[in-house]
Amino acid sequence: MTFGVFLAVMAAALIHASWNALIKTGASKQSAMLILGVAQALCGAGIAVWKGVPVEAAWPWLLGSGLIHMCYQLNLGYAYEHGDLSRVYPIARGTAPMIVLVISALFLSDTMSATEVAGVVVLGLGILLMVRGVFTSGESRRMLPYALGAAAATAGYSITDGMGARAAGDAVLYVGWLMMIAAVFYIPAAVGLKGMVLFRAPQRAWGMGLLAGALSFGGYAIAVWAMTVAPIALVAALRETSILFAVLIGWLVFGEAMTRGKALASMIIVAGVMLTRV
């Protein structure tokens, strides 16, 4: 992985943490996720008008990933209804690199050095320490199945989109169509579960959701592009440094506690990132 790709992935990580914070600020998390989906679809439509239609080989990946993204958005919205940003986000994002690493090693052609693998493992240990507080601080555990569901979906779409963008030959075109397809799956599912009330959000919520959607589109386009020029497992792992950004946002913006455990976990995460760059 070149230094330029490394910096791009780190920027995508910061963007990802930022749009999750915007979603967390809303009163209705599923409503915020729906508005985000609308914004993503609008961005995707603009890309489609500009770049056209993906090649046939990309469509199985697009359809499969659209379904996975629907599961991710539903689970993430429910998880944020029951937990803080600095707890839900590490669980939802932190489990995914371990799944991606195993799948990549078993089924994909990507190769990683021993140091890069060690970096991913250290990163994972830091993430596990980061989420330990959910079991010791008395926080609601109702978030766990949804956060883990979001993690599984994250692992699924990380691999699917990395392979799909390679098949498409154009990461931006791929992500544009993906966001439209994901919205086609997610919006009816969310309305079916929660009703049309999801659309009756206040003006501020629409503004925050549309901003979050634009940020998420840009950040994910960067990440998917990186997956076309670097090992998918390594990109997926580096993206999870967004956990560090999310914890800082939770502490500085939302006033969530910064315990010694969180501080130690943050340092371990940074050590993991440094190992992936050796």
KEKE-3310 file (N, C-alpha, C; in steps of 0.2 Angstrom, whole numbers, plus 5000, padded with zeros to 4 digits):
npx = (5004:5003:5009:5001:4988:4986:4984:4973:4964:4963:4958:4945:4941:4939:4929:4919:4917:4912:4900:4892:4892:4883:4871:4869:4865:4852:4834:4826:4833:4832:4824:4834:4843:4836:4834:4848:4850:4842:4849:4861:4857:4853:4865:4871:4863:4867:4880:4878:4872:4882:4893:4887:4882:4886:4897:4892:4898:4899:4886:4881:4888:4884:4870:4870:4878:4869:4859:4866:4870:4858:4854:4865:4862:4849:4852:4862:4855:4845:4854:4860:4849:4849:4862:4877:4887:4901:4902:4893:4898:4912:4910:4902:4910:4923:4923:4923:4935:4942:4934:4935:4948:4950:4942:4947:4960:4957:4949:4952:4963:4972:4987:4996:5009:5018:5020:5009:4998:5000:4998:4984:4979:4984:4977:4964:4964:4965:4952:4944:4946:4942:4928:4925:4919:4905:4901:4904:4900:4887:4879:4866:4863:4856:4859:4869:4866:4862:4873:4882:4877:4877:4891:4894:4888:4896:4908:4904:4900:4912:4921:4913:4911:4924:4928:4918:4920:4932:4928:4920:4929:4929:4928:4921:4910:4904:4901:4892:4881:4878:4874:4861:4855:4855:4847:4835:4832:4833:4825:4811:4811:4813:4802:4792:4795:4794:4785:4777:4780:4793:4797:4792:4801:4809:4814:4828:4833:4832:4841:4853:4853:4854:4867:4875:4873:4879:4892:4895:4894:4905:4916:4915:4917:4930:4936:4932:4938:4951:4952:4953:4966:4974:4977:4961:4958:4967:4964:4951:4954:4962:4952:4945:4951:4943:4936:4944:4942:4928:4927:4934:4925:4913:4918:4922:4912:4899:4900:4903:4910:4928:4937:4951:4952:4947:4956:4968:4965:4963:4977:4982:4976:4981:4994:4992:4989:5001:5009:5004:5009:5023)
npy = (4994:5011:5027:5037:5031:5026:5038:5042:5032:5034:5047:5043:5035:5045:5053:5043:5041:5053:5055:5045:5051:5061:5054:5049:5060:5063:5061:5051:5036:5027:5035:5045:5036:5033:5045:5047:5037:5042:5053:5047:5040:5050:5056:5045:5044:5056:5052:5041:5048:5055:5045:5034:5016:5002:4988:4972:4962:4967:4968:4956:4958:4971:4969:4960:4966:4977:4972:4968:4980:4985:4977:4981:4995:4994:4987:4995:5007:5002:4998:5011:5016:5010:5012:5021:5031:5029:5016:5008:5010:5005:4991:4988:4991:4986:4972:4968:4968:4957:4946:4949:4947:4933:4928:4933:4928:4914:4913:4923:4931:4940:4945:4947:4954:4947:4956:4965:4957:4955:4968:4970:4961:4966:4978:4973:4968:4980:4985:4976:4978:4991:4989:4983:4989:4989:4978:4980:4992:4994:4998:4997:4981:4978:4983:4974:4963:4969:4978:4968:4962:4973:4973:4960:4963:4973:4967:4959:4967:4974:4965:4961:4973:4977:4967:4969:4982:4980:4972:4980:4990:5004:5013:5024:5024:5012:5013:5023:5017:5007:5014:5018:5006:5000:5009:5007:4994:4996:5007:5003:4992:4998:5007:4998:4992:5002:5012:5026:5036:5039:5047:5059:5069:5082:5098:5101:5088:5082:5090:5087:5073:5073:5079:5070:5059:5063:5065:5051:5045:5051:5047:5033:5030:5033:5023:5011:5013:5012:4999:4993:4995:4991:4978:4970:4966:4974:4987:4987:4985:4996:5006:5004:5012:5023:5021:5026:5040:5041:5038:5049:5060:5056:5059:5072:5080:5074:5072:5060:5047:5047:5035:5026:5014:5016:5025:5017:5007:5015:5019:5006:5003:5013:5008:4997:5002:5008:4997:4991:4999:4997)
npz = (5000:4995:5002:4998:4996:5008:5016:5010:5014:5027:5028:5023:5034:5044:5038:5039:5052:5056:5048:5055:5067:5065:5062:5074:5081:5079:5083:5079:5074:5064:5055:5052:5045:5034:5028:5025:5016:5005:5002:4998:4987:4978:4976:4969:4958:4951:4948:4939:4929:4924:4922:4916:4913:4923:4918:4913:4921:4934:4939:4947:4959:4963:4965:4976:4985:4987:4995:5006:5011:5014:5026:5034:5036:5043:5054:5060:5063:5072:5082:5086:5093:5105:5111:5115:5104:5106:5110:5102:5089:5089:5091:5080:5069:5073:5073:5060:5052:5056:5052:5038:5036:5038:5028:5016:5017:5015:5003:4993:4982:4987:4994:5010:5020:5034:5044:5041:5043:5057:5061:5058:5068:5080:5079:5080:5093:5101:5097:5103:5117:5117:5117:5128:5139:5138:5144:5157:5162:5164:5154:5141:5134:5124:5112:5107:5098:5086:5084:5081:5070:5061:5060:5054:5042:5037:5035:5025:5014:5013:5006:4995:4988:4986:4977:4967:4963:4956:4946:4939:4935:4938:4951:4956:4948:4951:4965:4964:4957:4967:4978:4974:4971:4984:4991:4985:4990:5004:5008:5006:5015:5028:5029:5029:5042:5051:5046:5037:5045:5046:5036:5040:5046:5056:5049:5052:5054:5041:5035:5042:5039:5025:5023:5030:5021:5010:5014:5017:5005:4998:5006:5006:4992:4991:4999:4992:4980:4985:4988:4976:4972:4982:4995:5000:5013:5021:5018:5023:5037:5040:5038:5050:5059:5060:5072:5082:5079:5081:5094:5100:5095:5101:5115:5115:5108:5111:5125:5131:5142:5144:5148:5156:5150:5137:5133:5133:5124:5112:5110:5107:5095:5087:5087:5080:5067:5064:5063:5051:5042:5042)
capx = (5000:5007:5008:4995:4982:4986:4981:4966:4959:4963:4953:4939:4939:4937:4923:4914:4915:4908:4893:4889:4890:4877:4866:4867:4862:4844:4829:4824:4839:4830:4823:4840:4846:4832:4836:4854:4849:4839:4855:4866:4854:4853:4873:4872:4860:4872:4886:4875:4871:4889:4897:4883:4880:4892:4898:4888:4901:4898:4879:4879:4891:4880:4864:4872:4880:4863:4855:4870:4870:4851:4855:4869:4858:4844:4855:4865:4850:4843:4860:4860:4843:4850:4868:4881:4892:4908:4901:4890:4903:4918:4908:4900:4916:4929:4923:4923:4942:4944:4930:4937:4955:4949:4939:4952:4965:4954:4945:4954:4970:4976:4992:4998:5015:5017:5019:5002:4993:5001:4995:4977:4978:4984:4971:4958:4964:4963:4945:4940:4947:4938:4921:4924:4915:4898:4900:4906:4898:4880:4876:4861:4866:4851:4863:4874:4864:4861:4879:4886:4874:4881:4898:4894:4886:4902:4913:4901:4900:4919:4923:4909:4912:4931:4928:4913:4923:4937:4925:4917:4934:4928:4926:4916:4904:4902:4898:4886:4875:4877:4870:4855:4852:4854:4841:4829:4831:4833:4819:4804:4811:4813:4795:4788:4796:4793:4779:4778:4782:4800:4798:4790:4806:4809:4819:4835:4834:4833:4848:4859:4854:4857:4874:4878:4873:4884:4899:4896:4895:4912:4920:4915:4920:4937:4938:4931:4944:4957:4951:4955:4973:4978:4973:4955:4958:4971:4960:4946:4957:4963:4946:4942:4954:4938:4934:4947:4939:4922:4928:4935:4919:4909:4920:4922:4906:4893:4902:4904:4916:4934:4940:4958:4951:4946:4963:4973:4962:4965:4984:4983:4973:4986:5000:4990:4989:5008:5012:5002:5013:5030)
capy = (5000:5017:5032:5041:5027:5026:5044:5042:5028:5037:5052:5040:5033:5051:5054:5038:5042:5060:5054:5041:5055:5065:5050:5048:5066:5063:5058:5044:5034:5024:5041:5048:5032:5033:5052:5046:5033:5046:5057:5043:5038:5056:5056:5040:5046:5060:5048:5037:5052:5057:5040:5028:5010:4997:4983:4966:4958:4971:4968:4952:4961:4976:4967:4956:4972:4981:4968:4968:4987:4986:4974:4985:5001:4993:4985:5001:5011:4999:4998:5017:5017:5007:5013:5027:5031:5026:5009:5004:5011:5000:4984:4987:4992:4982:4965:4967:4967:4950:4942:4950:4944:4926:4926:4935:4923:4908:4913:4928:4931:4945:4943:4952:4952:4945:4962:4968:4953:4957:4975:4969:4957:4971:4983:4969:4968:4986:4986:4972:4982:4997:4988:4979:4993:4987:4972:4982:4999:4994:5000:4992:4976:4977:4985:4970:4959:4974:4980:4963:4961:4978:4971:4955:4966:4977:4962:4956:4972:4976:4960:4961:4979:4977:4963:4972:4988:4978:4969:4986:4994:5011:5013:5029:5022:5006:5016:5027:5013:5003:5018:5018:5000:5000:5013:5003:4989:4998:5012:5000:4988:5003:5009:4992:4991:5008:5016:5032:5042:5040:5053:5065:5071:5090:5101:5100:5081:5081:5094:5083:5067:5074:5080:5063:5055:5066:5063:5044:5043:5052:5043:5026:5030:5033:5017:5006:5014:5010:4992:4991:4996:4988:4972:4972:4965:4979:4993:4986:4986:5003:5010:5004:5017:5027:5020:5031:5046:5041:5039:5056:5064:5055:5062:5080:5083:5071:5072:5053:5047:5045:5031:5023:5008:5019:5028:5012:5004:5020:5018:5000:5004:5017:5004:4992:5006:5009:4990:4990:5004:4996)
capz = (5000:4995:5007:4996:4997:5016:5018:5007:5018:5034:5027:5023:5041:5048:5036:5041:5059:5056:5047:5060:5073:5062:5062:5081:5084:5077:5088:5076:5071:5057:5050:5050:5041:5028:5024:5022:5010:5000:4999:4994:4980:4974:4973:4964:4951:4948:4945:4934:4923:4922:4919:4912:4916:4924:4914:4915:4926:4940:4942:4953:4965:4965:4968:4982:4990:4989:5000:5012:5014:5018:5032:5038:5038:5047:5061:5063:5065:5079:5087:5089:5097:5112:5114:5113:5098:5107:5111:5096:5083:5090:5090:5073:5065:5075:5072:5053:5049:5058:5047:5031:5035:5037:5021:5011:5017:5013:4997:4989:4979:4990:4999:5015:5024:5041:5048:5040:5047:5064:5062:5059:5074:5085:5079:5083:5101:5103:5097:5108:5123:5117:5118:5134:5144:5137:5149:5164:5164:5165:5148:5138:5130:5118:5106:5104:5092:5081:5082:5078:5063:5057:5059:5049:5035:5035:5032:5019:5009:5011:5002:4989:4985:4983:4971:4962:4959:4952:4940:4936:4932:4939:4958:4957:4945:4955:4971:4962:4956:4973:4983:4971:4972:4991:4993:4983:4995:5011:5010:5007:5021:5034:5029:5031:5049:5055:5043:5033:5049:5045:5031:5043:5051:5055:5043:5054:5053:5034:5033:5045:5036:5018:5024:5032:5015:5005:5017:5017:4998:4996:5010:5003:4986:4992:5002:4987:4976:4988:4988:4969:4971:4988:4998:5003:5020:5023:5017:5028:5043:5041:5039:5056:5063:5062:5079:5086:5078:5084:5102:5101:5094:5107:5121:5114:5106:5115:5132:5133:5146:5142:5153:5155:5146:5131:5131:5131:5118:5107:5109:5104:5088:5084:5086:5074:5061:5063:5060:5044:5038:5042)
cpx = (5004:5005:5001:4988:4981:4982:4974:4961:4958:4958:4946:4936:4936:4930:4917:4912:4911:4901:4889:4887:4884:4871:4864:4864:4854:4840:4827:4830:4837:4827:4829:4843:4842:4834:4843:4854:4846:4845:4860:4863:4854:4861:4874:4869:4864:4878:4884:4874:4877:4893:4894:4882:4886:4892:4894:4891:4900:4891:4878:4882:4887:4873:4865:4874:4874:4860:4859:4870:4863:4851:4859:4865:4853:4847:4859:4860:4847:4848:4860:4854:4844:4857:4872:4885:4898:4907:4898:4895:4909:4916:4906:4905:4922:4929:4924:4930:4944:4940:4933:4944:4955:4947:4944:4958:4963:4952:4948:4961:4975:4981:4994:5004:5013:5016:5012:4997:4994:4998:4987:4975:4978:4979:4965:4958:4962:4955:4941:4941:4943:4930:4920:4919:4908:4896:4901:4903:4891:4876:4871:4865:4861:4854:4867:4872:4864:4868:4883:4883:4876:4888:4899:4893:4892:4907:4910:4902:4908:4922:4919:4910:4919:4931:4924:4916:4929:4934:4922:4923:4934:4925:4920:4909:4900:4898:4892:4880:4873:4873:4863:4851:4851:4848:4835:4827:4829:4826:4812:4805:4810:4805:4791:4789:4793:4787:4782:4780:4789:4801:4796:4795:4806:4815:4826:4837:4836:4840:4853:4859:4856:4865:4878:4878:4878:4891:4900:4897:4903:4917:4921:4918:4927:4939:4937:4937:4950:4958:4953:4962:4977:4974:4967:4955:4962:4967:4954:4948:4959:4957:4943:4946:4948:4935:4937:4944:4932:4922:4929:4929:4914:4911:4920:4916:4899:4894:4902:4910:4922:4938:4947:4957:4951:4953:4968:4971:4964:4973:4986:4981:4978:4992:4998:4991:4997:5011:5010:5006:5021:5032)
cpy = (5006:5022:5036:5037:5026:5032:5044:5038:5031:5043:5049:5038:5039:5053:5050:5039:5049:5059:5050:5046:5059:5061:5049:5054:5066:5059:5051:5042:5031:5030:5044:5043:5032:5040:5051:5042:5037:5050:5053:5041:5044:5057:5051:5041:5051:5057:5044:5042:5054:5051:5034:5022:5006:4992:4977:4963:4961:4970:4962:4955:4967:4974:4964:4962:4976:4978:4968:4975:4988:4983:4978:4992:5000:4991:4991:5006:5009:5000:5005:5019:5015:5009:5019:5026:5028:5019:5005:5004:5006:4993:4983:4987:4987:4975:4963:4965:4960:4945:4943:4947:4937:4924:4928:4930:4916:4908:4918:4927:4936:4942:4949:4949:4950:4951:4965:4964:4954:4964:4974:4965:4962:4976:4979:4969:4974:4987:4982:4975:4988:4995:4984:4982:4991:4982:4974:4988:4999:4997:4995:4987:4974:4979:4979:4966:4963:4976:4974:4961:4967:4976:4965:4958:4970:4973:4960:4961:4975:4971:4961:4967:4980:4973:4966:4978:4986:4975:4975:4990:5002:5011:5018:5027:5016:5009:5020:5023:5009:5007:5018:5012:4998:5003:5010:4997:4991:5002:5008:4995:4992:5005:5004:4990:4996:5012:5022:5038:5043:5046:5060:5068:5079:5092:5100:5093:5080:5085:5089:5076:5068:5075:5074:5059:5057:5064:5055:5042:5045:5048:5035:5025:5030:5026:5011:5007:5011:5002:4989:4992:4993:4982:4974:4972:4971:4985:4993:4987:4993:5008:5010:5008:5023:5026:5025:5038:5046:5041:5046:5061:5063:5058:5070:5083:5080:5071:5065:5052:5044:5041:5029:5018:5011:5022:5023:5009:5009:5019:5011:5000:5008:5013:4999:4996:5006:5002:4989:4994:5002:4992)
cpz = (5000:5000:5005:4997:5004:5018:5016:5012:5025:5033:5026:5030:5045:5045:5038:5048:5060:5054:5052:5066:5071:5063:5070:5084:5083:5082:5086:5072:5064:5052:5048:5044:5034:5024:5021:5016:5004:4997:4995:4987:4975:4971:4968:4958:4948:4944:4939:4928:4920:4918:4916:4917:4917:4919:4917:4921:4933:4943:4947:4959:4967:4968:4975:4987:4992:4995:5007:5015:5017:5025:5037:5040:5043:5054:5064:5066:5072:5084:5091:5093:5104:5115:5111:5107:5100:5109:5105:5090:5084:5088:5083:5068:5066:5073:5065:5050:5051:5053:5040:5031:5034:5030:5016:5011:5014:5005:4991:4987:4983:4994:5004:5018:5031:5045:5047:5043:5054:5066:5063:5065:5080:5085:5082:5090:5104:5103:5102:5115:5123:5119:5124:5139:5143:5142:5156:5167:5165:5159:5145:5133:5124:5112:5103:5098:5086:5079:5079:5071:5059:5055:5054:5042:5033:5032:5025:5013:5008:5006:4995:4985:4982:4977:4965:4959:4955:4945:4936:4932:4934:4946:4959:4954:4949:4961:4970:4961:4963:4977:4980:4973:4980:4994:4991:4987:5002:5013:5011:5014:5027:5034:5031:5039:5053:5052:5040:5038:5048:5040:5035:5049:5050:5050:5045:5053:5046:5032:5036:5041:5029:5018:5026:5025:5010:5007:5016:5010:4996:5000:5008:4996:4986:4994:4996:4982:4978:4988:4981:4968:4977:4991:5001:5010:5024:5023:5023:5035:5045:5042:5046:5061:5064:5069:5083:5085:5081:5091:5104:5100:5099:5113:5120:5112:5110:5123:5135:5137:5143:5147:5151:5150:5138:5128:5129:5125:5112:5105:5105:5097:5084:5082:5080:5068:5059:5060:5053:5039:5038:5035)
residu = (MET:THR:PHE:GLY:VAL:PHE:LEU:ALA:VAL:MET:ALA:ALA:ALA:LEU:ILE:HIS:ALA:SER:TRP:ASN:ALA:LEU:ILE:LYS:THR:GLY:ALA:SER:LYS:GLN:SER:ALA:MET:LEU:ILE:LEU:GLY:VAL:ALA:GLN:ALA:LEU:CYS:GLY:ALA:GLY:ILE:ALA:VAL:TRP:LYS:GLY:VAL:PRO:VAL:GLU:ALA:ALA:TRP:PRO:TRP:LEU:LEU:GLY:SER:GLY:LEU:ILE:HIS:MET:CYS:TYR:GLN:LEU:ASN:LEU:GLY:TYR:ALA:TYR:GLU:HIS:GLY:ASP:LEU:SER:ARG:VAL:TYR:PRO:ILE:ALA:ARG:GLY:THR:ALA:PRO:MET:ILE:VAL:LEU:VAL:ILE:SER:ALA:LEU:PHE:LEU:SER:ASP:THR:MET:SER:ALA:THR:GLU:VAL:ALA:GLY:VAL:VAL:VAL:LEU:GLY:LEU:GLY:ILE:LEU:LEU:MET:VAL:ARG:GLY:VAL:PHE:THR:SER:GLY:GLU:SER:ARG:ARG:MET:LEU:PRO:TYR:ALA:LEU:GLY:ALA:ALA:ALA:ALA:THR:ALA:GLY:TYR:SER:ILE:THR:ASP:GLY:MET:GLY:ALA:ARG:ALA:ALA:GLY:ASP:ALA:VAL:LEU:TYR:VAL:GLY:TRP:LEU:MET:MET:ILE:ALA:ALA:VAL:PHE:TYR:ILE:PRO:ALA:ALA:VAL:GLY:LEU:LYS:GLY:MET:VAL:LEU:PHE:ARG:ALA:PRO:GLN:ARG:ALA:TRP:GLY:MET:GLY:LEU:LEU:ALA:GLY:ALA:LEU:SER:PHE:GLY:GLY:TYR:ALA:ILE:ALA:VAL:TRP:ALA:MET:THR:VAL:ALA:PRO:ILE:ALA:LEU:VAL:ALA:ALA:LEU:ARG:GLU:THR:SER:ILE:LEU:PHE:ALA:VAL:LEU:ILE:GLY:TRP:LEU:VAL:PHE:GLY:GLU:ALA:MET:THR:ARG:GLY:LYS:ALA:LEU:ALA:SER:MET:ILE:ILE:VAL:ALA:GLY:VAL:MET:LEU:THR:ARG:VAL)
# end
